[in-house]
Amino acid sequence: MAIDEERLLLLKIKRDLRNFGILFDTYYKPIFNYIFRRVAQYDVSRDIASETFLKAYLNINSFIWKKIPISSWLYRIATNEINLYIRKAKNYPISLDKLLENNMFDRQVTDDYLTEKDLFDKELHFHNEFLEVQKKIIKLDFKYQEVLSLRYFEKKTIIEIADILNKKEGTIKSLLSRGINKLRDLLNNAT
């Protein structure tokens, strides 16, 4: 979604929160995929994605447009939720479903839970190398997991990662470099 489209969508949502469904439909899959690649557990990823969008929904009126993509804000919320999950090592209840059930916003995409789960399970089986790399990435410090996931799985630029993580570009470059080296060491020691 282009930056001008996001600005107009934000205004539309602030006028009528039911329009949040457009934002949800646009960004649910990329945000879910990012979370899934970080935690590698389908049900936990759904819970974290639900919490991410619930927090976005509850705080959308306080979001101030500064020409920074809404997606960066969503990735930041998701990153914080992932870190919170990892620190607390517990599951979050699915609270986004309550919003959907009560028609608090309109959702255009209707995914069947089991079909979606089966698709992700099948995809995992086809990507054994991904699983091996994922096991090694999880062994890295959080700061390296974040930047590596955002850069290589989510295809974010250095500038976007800096916005999402609220860090300087030089710091992101340094974390990427060190993270790649640490990951390379882990992968080489596994063979």
Contacts in CASP RR format, 6 or more apart in sequence:
PFRMAT RR
TARGET T0000
AUTHOR 0000-0000-0000
METHOD contacts of the structure
MODEL  1
MAIDEERLLLLKIKRDLRNFGILFDTYYKPIFNYIFRRVAQYDVSRDIAS
ETFLKAYLNINSFIWKKIPISSWLYRIATNEINLYIRKAKNYPISLDKLL
ENNMFDRQVTDDYLTEKDLFDKELHFHNEFLEVQKKIIKLDFKYQEVLSL
RYFEKKTIIEIADILNKKEGTIKSLLSRGINKLRDLLNNAT
1 9 0 8 1.000
1 26 0 8 1.000
1 71 0 8 1.000
3 67 0 8 1.000
3 69 0 8 1.000
6 69 0 8 1.000
6 70 0 8 1.000
6 71 0 8 1.000
7 65 0 8 1.000
9 19 0 8 1.000
9 22 0 8 1.000
9 23 0 8 1.000
9 70 0 8 1.000
10 60 0 8 1.000
10 63 0 8 1.000
10 65 0 8 1.000
10 70 0 8 1.000
12 19 0 8 1.000
12 22 0 8 1.000
13 19 0 8 1.000
13 20 0 8 1.000
13 22 0 8 1.000
13 23 0 8 1.000
13 60 0 8 1.000
14 60 0 8 1.000
14 61 0 8 1.000
17 57 0 8 1.000
17 60 0 8 1.000
17 104 0 8 1.000
17 105 0 8 1.000
18 103 0 8 1.000
18 104 0 8 1.000
18 105 0 8 1.000
18 106 0 8 1.000
19 105 0 8 1.000
19 106 0 8 1.000
20 56 0 8 1.000
20 57 0 8 1.000
20 60 0 8 1.000
20 105 0 8 1.000
21 105 0 8 1.000
21 106 0 8 1.000
21 107 0 8 1.000
21 108 0 8 1.000
22 108 0 8 1.000
23 56 0 8 1.000
23 60 0 8 1.000
23 70 0 8 1.000
24 53 0 8 1.000
24 105 0 8 1.000
24 107 0 8 1.000
25 107 0 8 1.000
25 108 0 8 1.000
25 109 0 8 1.000
27 70 0 8 1.000
27 71 0 8 1.000
27 74 0 8 1.000
28 49 0 8 1.000
28 53 0 8 1.000
28 109 0 8 1.000
30 71 0 8 1.000
30 154 0 8 1.000
31 49 0 8 1.000
31 52 0 8 1.000
31 53 0 8 1.000
31 74 0 8 1.000
31 75 0 8 1.000
31 78 0 8 1.000
32 45 0 8 1.000
32 46 0 8 1.000
32 49 0 8 1.000
33 153 0 8 1.000
33 154 0 8 1.000
34 75 0 8 1.000
34 78 0 8 1.000
34 149 0 8 1.000
34 150 0 8 1.000
34 153 0 8 1.000
34 154 0 8 1.000
35 45 0 8 1.000
35 48 0 8 1.000
35 49 0 8 1.000
35 52 0 8 1.000
35 78 0 8 1.000
35 81 0 8 1.000
35 82 0 8 1.000
36 42 0 8 1.000
36 45 0 8 1.000
36 120 0 8 1.000
37 134 0 8 1.000
37 149 0 8 1.000
37 153 0 8 1.000
37 154 0 8 1.000
38 82 0 8 1.000
38 145 0 8 1.000
38 149 0 8 1.000
39 45 0 8 1.000
39 48 0 8 1.000
39 82 0 8 1.000
39 85 0 8 1.000
39 86 0 8 1.000
40 131 0 8 1.000
40 134 0 8 1.000
40 138 0 8 1.000
42 117 0 8 1.000
42 120 0 8 1.000
42 121 0 8 1.000
43 91 0 8 1.000
44 85 0 8 1.000
44 91 0 8 1.000
46 94 0 8 1.000
47 91 0 8 1.000
47 92 0 8 1.000
47 93 0 8 1.000
47 94 0 8 1.000
48 78 0 8 1.000
48 81 0 8 1.000
48 82 0 8 1.000
48 85 0 8 1.000
48 92 0 8 1.000
49 78 0 8 1.000
49 96 0 8 1.000
50 92 0 8 1.000
50 94 0 8 1.000
50 95 0 8 1.000
50 96 0 8 1.000
50 97 0 8 1.000
51 81 0 8 1.000
51 92 0 8 1.000
51 95 0 8 1.000
51 96 0 8 1.000
52 74 0 8 1.000
52 77 0 8 1.000
52 78 0 8 1.000
52 81 0 8 1.000
53 74 0 8 1.000
53 96 0 8 1.000
54 95 0 8 1.000
54 96 0 8 1.000
54 99 0 8 1.000
55 77 0 8 1.000
55 81 0 8 1.000
56 73 0 8 1.000
56 74 0 8 1.000
56 77 0 8 1.000
57 96 0 8 1.000
57 99 0 8 1.000
57 104 0 8 1.000
57 105 0 8 1.000
63 70 0 8 1.000
63 73 0 8 1.000
68 163 0 8 1.000
69 160 0 8 1.000
69 163 0 8 1.000
72 160 0 8 1.000
72 163 0 8 1.000
72 164 0 8 1.000
75 150 0 8 1.000
75 154 0 8 1.000
75 156 0 8 1.000
75 164 0 8 1.000
76 163 0 8 1.000
76 164 0 8 1.000
76 165 0 8 1.000
76 166 0 8 1.000
79 146 0 8 1.000
79 150 0 8 1.000
79 164 0 8 1.000
79 165 0 8 1.000
81 92 0 8 1.000
83 142 0 8 1.000
85 91 0 8 1.000
85 92 0 8 1.000
86 142 0 8 1.000
99 105 0 8 1.000
100 107 0 8 1.000
124 130 0 8 1.000
124 131 0 8 1.000
132 187 0 8 1.000
132 190 0 8 1.000
133 183 0 8 1.000
133 187 0 8 1.000
136 183 0 8 1.000
136 186 0 8 1.000
136 187 0 8 1.000
136 190 0 8 1.000
137 144 0 8 1.000
137 145 0 8 1.000
137 148 0 8 1.000
137 149 0 8 1.000
137 183 0 8 1.000
138 145 0 8 1.000
139 186 0 8 1.000
140 148 0 8 1.000
140 179 0 8 1.000
140 182 0 8 1.000
140 183 0 8 1.000
140 186 0 8 1.000
143 175 0 8 1.000
144 175 0 8 1.000
144 178 0 8 1.000
144 179 0 8 1.000
144 182 0 8 1.000
144 183 0 8 1.000
146 165 0 8 1.000
146 175 0 8 1.000
147 161 0 8 1.000
147 165 0 8 1.000
147 172 0 8 1.000
147 175 0 8 1.000
147 176 0 8 1.000
147 179 0 8 1.000
148 176 0 8 1.000
148 179 0 8 1.000
148 180 0 8 1.000
148 183 0 8 1.000
150 156 0 8 1.000
150 160 0 8 1.000
150 161 0 8 1.000
150 164 0 8 1.000
150 165 0 8 1.000
151 158 0 8 1.000
151 161 0 8 1.000
151 176 0 8 1.000
156 164 0 8 1.000
158 169 0 8 1.000
158 170 0 8 1.000
158 172 0 8 1.000
158 173 0 8 1.000
158 176 0 8 1.000
159 169 0 8 1.000
161 167 0 8 1.000
161 172 0 8 1.000
162 168 0 8 1.000
162 169 0 8 1.000
162 170 0 8 1.000
162 171 0 8 1.000
162 172 0 8 1.000
165 172 0 8 1.000
167 175 0 8 1.000
END
